[in-house]
C-alpha cells in the first residue's frame, strides 16, 4: 500500500499529454521498485559484511564443495570395492550358522510327568539329563504275576520234597544196616557149615580107612579059608559106602565154599530164596527213591532260580513299559517343546527337539560358478555380519540344487537367493549360536590339468 502510494506520488502525471503521462508513470513505477529492491538487499547484506571478513566468505563455498567431492569419492570407492572383491574371491551369497536337531520321542504311551529338573525354553542341557518322564499306569503285568505265582508254588513244594528226601535217606540207611547184618550172619553161617562138613569128611575118611583095612585082612584070611566069601563081600561093600560118603562130604564142602564166596561178594545162593534178600532189595528201592527225590529237589531249585531270573527280566520290562525317562543323548539346548506335563502321548510321538551343539554346521548358498569350483574338503571361513570372530571350517557336503537335509534347525531352503547349497563343518564344533548370519569365503585351490 505504502509502495503504491509512494509510486503514485513520485510519478504524478501532468495533464498535458495522456500517452506521455502513461509512459512516465510506468517508468517511474519501475524505477521506484528497483530502488526499493536495492535498498532491501543492501539492508540485508550490511550485517553479514560487518560479521565475516571477505576472504572467509569466498573460501567457504570451495571448502564445502571439496568436502562433498571427497565424500562422494569415498562412497564410490567403498561400493565399487565390494563388487570387485566378490568377483575376485569365491564366497557365498548367503550363509547361516546352523546345527543338527535331535528329536526325542516317547518309547511308550502314557502321561507326561514333570521331573525335578525344571525345563525352560532354550535351556542348556548336559548329555544324559532327564528332561521328561512318561508314566503308563495301565501297563500289562499279567506275565509278571504268573511268574510270581509259579515261583511261590514251587517254593511251597520244596520243603515237602526235602522232607521226603530226608525220610528216604534215613530208611535207606536203616535197610543198608539190616542188609549188612544179614550178610555178616550169612557169612558166619556158611563158615560154620564148612567147618561141619570138614568134620564129616574127616569122619568119613576114618571109616574108609577102617573099611579098607578090614577088606585087606578078610582077603588074606579068605585065601586060607578062615573068612567066608560072604563076609569078604560085606566088608568090600562097607568100604565102598565109606568112600562114597567121604566123596559126598567133599562135594558139600565145595558147595559151601561157593556159597561163602558169593555171600562175601554180596550175592546169596540158596534153594528157598533168590540171590538177594528182601532187606537188600528194599534198601536198593529206597536208594532209588532217594535219588528220584534228589532229582525232583534239584529240578525245583533250578525252576525257582529260572523263575527268579525271569521275574527280574519281566520287572525290568514292566518298568520300561510303565515308566520311561526321556534323556538328552547329546549336550545342547532345547530347541522346541512339543508337549507339557499332564498331556497323554502315544508311543513314538515326538516330545521335544534338542539342538546338538556338537553338530554345528554352516549352511550357505552360492552361485553356479562358485559351486562348480568347490570340492569336498576345501577350506572355508565363515565371516559373521555382526563383525564377530571368523570361524574356520571344511566343506563336507555339496547338495547343489537338491533338497537339503531336513534335520537342521534352520531349513537351508530359507536361503533363497541362489539354489546351489553348500554345507561347511566348523573346526571347533562348540558354536551353538544358531541363526547367526554372514557369508562363507572359500580358499582358492589349483585345478589339476
C-alpha positions as CSV (number, residue, x, y, z in Angstrom):
1,X,0.0,0.0,0.0
2,X,2.8,2.4,1.0
3,X,4.8,1.5,-2.0
4,X,1.9,2.1,-4.3
5,X,1.2,5.4,-2.7
6,X,4.9,6.4,-3.0
7,X,5.0,5.3,-6.6
8,X,1.9,7.4,-7.2
9,X,3.4,10.4,-5.5
10,X,6.7,10.2,-7.4
11,X,5.1,9.6,-10.9
12,X,2.3,12.1,-10.6
13,X,1.3,12.7,-14.3
14,X,1.0,16.1,-15.9
15,X,-2.3,16.9,-17.7
16,X,-0.6,18.0,-21.0
17,X,-0.3,14.6,-22.9
18,X,-2.1,11.4,-21.8
19,X,0.2,9.0,-23.7
20,X,3.3,10.6,-22.4
21,X,1.9,10.6,-18.9
22,X,1.2,6.9,-19.0
23,X,4.7,6.1,-20.1
24,X,6.2,8.3,-17.5
25,X,4.0,6.6,-14.8
26,X,5.3,3.2,-15.9
27,X,8.9,4.2,-15.9
28,X,8.6,5.9,-12.6
29,X,7.0,2.9,-11.1
30,X,9.7,0.6,-12.4
31,X,12.4,2.9,-11.1
32,X,10.8,3.1,-7.7
33,X,10.6,-0.7,-7.5
34,X,14.3,-1.1,-8.4
35,X,15.4,1.4,-5.8
36,X,13.3,-0.3,-3.2
37,X,14.8,-3.7,-4.0
38,X,18.3,-2.4,-4.0
39,X,17.7,-0.8,-0.7
40,X,16.4,-4.1,0.8
41,X,19.5,-6.0,-0.4
42,X,21.9,-3.5,1.0
43,X,20.0,-3.6,4.2
44,X,20.2,-7.4,4.4
45,X,23.9,-7.7,3.5
46,X,25.1,-5.0,5.8
47,X,25.2,-7.4,9.0
48,X,27.0,-10.1,7.1
49,X,29.5,-7.8,5.7
50,X,30.2,-6.5,9.2
51,X,30.3,-10.1,10.9
52,X,32.6,-12.1,8.4
53,X,35.6,-11.0,6.5
54,X,35.5,-11.1,2.8
55,X,38.3,-13.8,2.5
56,X,36.4,-16.4,4.5
57,X,33.2,-15.6,2.6
58,X,35.0,-16.5,-0.7
59,X,36.8,-19.6,0.9
60,X,33.8,-21.4,2.4
61,X,31.9,-22.4,-0.8
62,X,35.2,-24.0,-2.1
63,X,35.8,-25.9,1.1
64,X,32.2,-27.2,1.2
65,X,32.4,-28.3,-2.4
66,X,35.7,-30.2,-1.8
67,X,34.2,-32.0,1.2
68,X,31.3,-33.1,-0.9
69,X,33.6,-34.3,-3.6
70,X,35.7,-36.3,-1.1
71,X,32.6,-37.9,0.4
72,X,31.3,-38.9,-3.0
73,X,34.6,-40.4,-4.0
74,X,34.7,-42.4,-0.7
75,X,31.2,-43.8,-1.3
76,X,32.1,-44.7,-4.9
77,X,35.3,-46.5,-3.7
78,X,33.5,-48.4,-1.0
79,X,30.5,-49.5,-3.1
80,X,32.8,-50.3,-6.0
81,X,35.3,-52.3,-4.0
82,X,32.7,-54.7,-2.6
83,X,31.5,-56.0,-6.0
84,X,35.2,-56.2,-7.2
85,X,36.1,-58.2,-4.0
86,X,33.1,-60.5,-4.6
87,X,34.2,-61.1,-8.2
88,X,37.8,-61.8,-7.2
89,X,37.2,-64.3,-4.3
90,X,35.0,-67.4,-4.1
91,X,32.3,-66.7,-1.5
92,X,28.7,-67.5,-0.7
93,X,25.8,-65.3,-1.4
94,X,24.2,-66.1,2.0
95,X,25.2,-68.2,5.0
96,X,23.8,-69.0,8.4
97,X,25.3,-70.8,11.4
98,X,23.2,-73.9,11.7
99,X,23.1,-77.1,13.9
100,X,21.5,-80.5,13.7
101,X,18.4,-81.3,15.7
102,X,17.8,-84.5,17.8
103,X,14.1,-85.3,18.1
104,X,13.3,-87.1,21.4
105,X,10.3,-89.5,21.1
106,X,8.4,-91.4,23.8
107,X,9.1,-95.2,23.7
108,X,5.7,-95.9,25.4
109,X,2.3,-94.5,25.6
110,X,1.2,-92.8,28.7
111,X,1.0,-89.4,30.5
112,X,3.8,-86.9,30.6
113,X,5.1,-86.1,34.1
114,X,7.4,-83.4,35.3
115,X,10.8,-84.1,36.7
116,X,12.9,-82.5,39.4
117,X,14.8,-80.6,36.6
118,X,12.9,-77.5,35.6
119,X,12.6,-77.4,31.8
120,X,12.7,-74.0,30.2
121,X,12.8,-73.0,26.6
122,X,16.3,-72.6,25.2
123,X,17.7,-74.2,28.5
124,X,21.2,-75.6,28.3
125,X,21.3,-79.3,28.9
126,X,24.1,-81.8,29.5
127,X,24.2,-85.3,28.0
128,X,22.1,-87.7,30.0
129,X,19.8,-85.1,31.6
130,X,16.3,-86.4,32.4
131,X,14.0,-83.7,30.9
132,X,10.7,-85.5,30.9
133,X,9.1,-88.7,32.3
134,X,6.3,-90.7,30.7
135,X,4.2,-92.8,33.1
136,X,1.8,-95.6,31.9
137,X,-0.5,-96.6,34.8
138,X,-2.2,-99.2,32.7
139,X,0.8,-101.4,31.9
140,X,0.2,-105.1,31.4
141,X,1.6,-107.1,34.3
142,X,-0.1,-110.5,33.7
143,X,3.1,-112.4,32.9
144,X,4.8,-110.9,35.9
145,X,2.0,-112.1,38.2
146,X,2.0,-115.6,36.6
147,X,5.8,-115.9,37.1
148,X,5.5,-114.9,40.7
149,X,2.7,-117.4,41.4
150,X,4.7,-120.2,39.8
151,X,7.7,-119.3,41.9
152,X,5.6,-119.2,45.1
153,X,4.1,-122.6,44.3
154,X,7.5,-124.2,43.8
155,X,8.8,-122.6,46.9
156,X,5.9,-124.1,48.9
157,X,6.5,-127.6,47.3
158,X,10.2,-127.6,48.1
159,X,10.0,-128.2,51.9
160,X,7.8,-131.3,51.4
161,X,10.2,-132.7,48.8
162,X,13.1,-132.0,51.0
163,X,11.4,-133.8,54.0
164,X,10.6,-136.8,51.8
165,X,14.2,-137.0,50.7
166,X,15.4,-137.0,54.3
167,X,12.9,-139.7,55.2
168,X,14.0,-141.9,52.2
169,X,17.7,-141.4,53.1
170,X,17.0,-142.5,56.7
171,X,15.1,-145.6,55.6
172,X,17.8,-146.4,53.1
173,X,20.5,-146.2,55.8
174,X,18.4,-148.5,58.1
175,X,17.9,-151.0,55.3
176,X,21.6,-150.9,54.4
177,X,22.4,-151.6,58.1
178,X,20.0,-154.6,58.1
179,X,21.5,-155.9,54.8
180,X,25.0,-155.6,56.3
181,X,23.9,-157.6,59.4
182,X,22.3,-160.3,57.2
183,X,25.4,-160.6,55.1
184,X,27.6,-160.9,58.2
185,X,25.3,-163.5,59.6
186,X,25.1,-165.5,56.4
187,X,28.9,-165.5,56.1
188,X,29.3,-166.8,59.7
189,X,26.7,-169.4,59.0
190,X,28.4,-170.6,55.9
191,X,31.8,-170.7,57.6
192,X,30.2,-172.9,60.4
193,X,28.7,-175.2,57.8
194,X,32.1,-175.6,56.1
195,X,33.7,-176.5,59.4
196,X,30.9,-179.1,60.0
197,X,31.4,-180.5,56.5
198,X,35.1,-180.7,57.0
199,X,34.5,-182.7,60.3
200,X,32.2,-185.1,58.4
201,X,34.8,-185.5,55.8
202,X,37.4,-186.5,58.4
203,X,34.9,-189.0,60.0
204,X,34.2,-190.5,56.5
205,X,37.9,-190.7,55.8
206,X,38.4,-192.6,59.1
207,X,35.6,-195.1,58.3
208,X,37.0,-195.6,54.8
209,X,40.4,-196.4,56.2
210,X,39.0,-198.8,58.7
211,X,36.9,-200.5,56.0
212,X,39.9,-200.7,53.7
213,X,42.0,-202.4,56.5
214,X,39.1,-204.9,57.2
215,X,38.9,-205.8,53.5
216,X,42.6,-206.4,53.3
217,X,42.5,-208.7,56.4
218,X,39.5,-210.5,55.1
219,X,41.1,-211.0,51.7
220,X,44.2,-212.6,53.3
221,X,42.0,-214.8,55.5
222,X,39.8,-215.8,52.7
223,X,42.7,-217.3,50.9
224,X,43.3,-219.6,54.0
225,X,39.6,-220.3,54.4
226,X,39.3,-218.6,57.7
227,X,36.8,-215.9,56.3
228,X,33.9,-216.8,54.2
229,X,33.3,-215.2,50.9
230,X,30.1,-213.6,52.2
231,X,32.0,-211.7,54.9
232,X,34.5,-210.6,52.4
233,X,31.8,-209.2,50.2
234,X,30.2,-207.3,53.1
235,X,33.4,-205.7,54.1
236,X,34.1,-204.7,50.5
237,X,30.6,-203.1,50.4
238,X,31.3,-201.1,53.6
239,X,34.5,-199.9,52.0
240,X,32.7,-198.6,49.0
241,X,30.0,-196.9,51.2
242,X,32.7,-195.2,53.2
243,X,34.4,-194.0,50.1
244,X,31.2,-192.5,48.6
245,X,30.3,-190.9,52.0
246,X,33.7,-189.2,52.0
247,X,33.2,-188.1,48.4
248,X,29.8,-186.7,49.1
249,X,31.1,-184.7,52.1
250,X,33.8,-183.2,50.0
251,X,31.2,-182.1,47.4
252,X,29.1,-180.5,50.1
253,X,32.3,-178.7,51.2
254,X,32.9,-177.3,47.7
255,X,29.2,-176.1,47.6
256,X,29.5,-174.4,51.0
257,X,32.7,-172.7,49.9
258,X,30.9,-171.4,46.7
259,X,28.1,-170.0,48.9
260,X,30.6,-168.4,51.2
261,X,32.4,-166.7,48.3
262,X,29.1,-165.4,46.9
263,X,28.0,-164.2,50.3
264,X,31.1,-162.2,50.8
265,X,30.6,-160.6,47.4
266,X,27.0,-159.7,48.2
267,X,25.2,-162.5,46.5
268,X,23.3,-165.1,48.4
269,X,22.8,-168.6,47.0
270,X,20.1,-171.0,48.3
271,X,17.1,-173.1,47.4
272,X,14.3,-171.2,49.3
273,X,15.2,-167.6,48.4
274,X,16.6,-165.6,45.5
275,X,20.1,-164.3,45.1
276,X,19.4,-161.1,47.2
277,X,17.5,-160.9,50.5
278,X,14.4,-158.6,51.0
279,X,16.3,-156.1,53.1
280,X,18.9,-155.6,50.4
281,X,16.1,-155.2,47.8
282,X,14.2,-152.7,49.9
283,X,17.4,-150.8,50.6
284,X,18.0,-150.6,46.8
285,X,14.4,-149.4,46.2
286,X,14.8,-146.8,48.9
287,X,18.1,-145.6,47.5
288,X,16.4,-145.2,44.1
289,X,13.6,-143.3,45.6
290,X,16.0,-141.0,47.4
291,X,17.8,-140.4,44.1
292,X,14.4,-139.5,42.5
293,X,13.6,-137.1,45.3
294,X,17.1,-135.5,44.9
295,X,16.4,-135.0,41.2
296,X,13.0,-133.5,42.0
297,X,14.5,-131.2,44.5
298,X,17.2,-130.1,42.1
299,X,14.6,-129.6,39.4
300,X,12.5,-127.4,41.8
301,X,15.6,-125.4,42.7
302,X,16.5,-124.9,39.0
303,X,13.0,-123.8,38.2
304,X,13.0,-121.4,41.2
305,X,16.2,-119.9,40.1
306,X,15.0,-119.6,36.5
307,X,11.7,-118.0,37.6
308,X,13.6,-115.6,39.8
309,X,15.7,-114.5,36.8
310,X,12.6,-114.3,34.6
311,X,10.9,-112.2,37.2
312,X,13.8,-109.8,37.3
313,X,13.7,-109.5,33.5
314,X,9.9,-109.1,33.5
315,X,10.1,-106.5,36.2
316,X,12.6,-104.5,34.1
317,X,10.4,-104.9,31.0
318,X,7.3,-103.9,33.0
319,X,9.2,-100.9,34.4
320,X,10.2,-100.0,30.8
321,X,6.6,-100.2,29.7
322,X,5.2,-98.4,32.7
323,X,7.8,-95.6,33.1
324,X,10.2,-94.1,30.7
325,X,12.8,-91.4,31.4
326,X,13.4,-89.1,28.4
327,X,17.1,-88.2,28.5
328,X,19.1,-86.0,26.2
329,X,21.6,-88.0,24.3
330,X,23.8,-85.0,23.5
331,X,24.9,-81.8,25.0
332,X,22.9,-78.9,23.7
333,X,19.8,-76.8,24.4
334,X,16.1,-77.2,23.9
335,X,15.0,-76.0,20.5
336,X,11.3,-76.8,20.6
337,X,9.0,-78.3,23.3
338,X,6.1,-80.2,21.7
339,X,4.4,-81.4,24.9
340,X,3.8,-80.4,28.5
341,X,3.3,-82.3,31.9
342,X,-0.1,-83.9,32.2
343,X,-0.6,-84.5,28.4
344,X,-1.4,-88.0,27.2
345,X,1.0,-89.2,24.5
346,X,1.3,-92.2,22.2
347,X,4.3,-94.4,21.6
348,X,6.7,-92.8,19.1
349,X,5.2,-89.3,19.5
350,X,7.8,-86.6,19.4
351,X,8.2,-84.7,22.7
352,X,10.9,-82.2,22.2
353,X,13.8,-81.3,19.9
354,X,17.3,-80.7,21.2
355,X,19.8,-78.6,19.4
356,X,23.0,-80.6,19.1
357,X,25.7,-78.1,19.8
358,X,28.4,-80.6,19.0
359,X,26.9,-81.0,15.5
360,X,27.1,-77.3,14.4
361,X,27.4,-76.7,10.7
362,X,27.3,-73.7,8.4
363,X,24.8,-73.8,5.5
364,X,25.3,-71.4,2.6
365,X,24.1,-70.9,-0.9
366,X,26.4,-70.0,-3.7
367,X,26.3,-69.1,-7.4
368,X,26.7,-71.8,-10.0
369,X,30.2,-70.7,-11.0
370,X,31.4,-70.9,-7.4
371,X,29.6,-74.2,-6.8
372,X,31.4,-75.8,-9.8
373,X,34.8,-74.8,-8.4
374,X,34.2,-76.3,-4.9
375,X,35.3,-79.8,-3.8
376,X,34.7,-81.8,-0.6
377,X,37.4,-81.0,1.9
378,X,38.0,-77.4,0.8
379,X,38.9,-74.9,3.5
380,X,36.3,-72.2,4.2
381,X,35.9,-69.3,6.6
382,X,32.6,-68.0,8.0
383,X,32.5,-64.3,8.4
384,X,29.6,-63.1,10.6
385,X,27.7,-60.0,9.5
386,X,28.0,-58.5,13.1
387,X,31.7,-58.3,12.8
388,X,32.5,-61.2,15.2
389,X,35.4,-63.5,15.0
390,X,35.6,-65.6,11.9
391,X,35.0,-69.4,12.1
392,X,37.2,-71.8,10.1
393,X,35.8,-75.0,8.7
394,X,35.8,-77.6,5.9
395,X,33.3,-78.3,3.1
396,X,31.6,-81.5,4.0
397,X,28.6,-81.6,1.7
398,X,27.7,-80.2,-1.7
399,X,24.0,-80.7,-2.3
400,X,23.7,-78.3,-5.2
401,X,20.1,-77.7,-6.2
402,X,18.9,-80.9,-4.5
403,X,16.9,-80.9,-1.3
404,X,19.0,-80.1,1.8
405,X,18.9,-82.3,5.0
406,X,15.8,-81.9,7.0
407,X,17.3,-82.4,10.5
408,X,18.7,-79.0,10.7
409,X,17.4,-76.2,13.0
410,X,17.2,-73.8,10.1
411,X,16.0,-75.2,6.8
412,X,18.5,-74.3,4.1
413,X,15.6,-73.7,1.8
414,X,15.2,-70.3,3.5
415,X,18.4,-69.2,1.8
416,X,16.6,-68.5,-1.5
417,X,18.9,-66.1,-3.3
418,X,20.8,-68.9,-5.0
419,X,19.7,-72.5,-5.5
420,X,23.1,-74.1,-5.0
421,X,23.7,-75.2,-1.4
422,X,27.0,-76.0,0.5
423,X,27.5,-77.4,4.0
424,X,30.6,-76.4,6.0
425,X,31.6,-78.2,9.2
426,X,33.4,-75.8,11.7
427,X,36.8,-76.9,13.0
428,X,35.6,-76.0,16.5
429,X,32.1,-77.6,16.9
430,X,31.3,-75.8,20.1
431,X,29.5,-72.9,18.5
432,X,25.8,-73.0,19.3
433,X,24.7,-69.6,18.1
434,X,22.2,-70.9,15.6
435,X,20.8,-68.3,13.3
436,X,23.9,-66.0,13.1
437,X,24.1,-64.8,9.5
438,X,27.2,-63.9,7.4
439,X,29.0,-65.2,4.4
440,X,31.4,-68.1,3.7
441,X,34.7,-67.4,1.9
442,X,36.3,-70.4,0.3
443,X,40.0,-70.8,-0.2
444,X,41.3,-71.0,-3.7
445,X,42.8,-74.2,-4.9
446,X,44.6,-75.1,-8.1
447,X,42.7,-77.3,-10.5
448,X,44.6,-80.3,-11.8
449,X,45.2,-80.3,-15.5
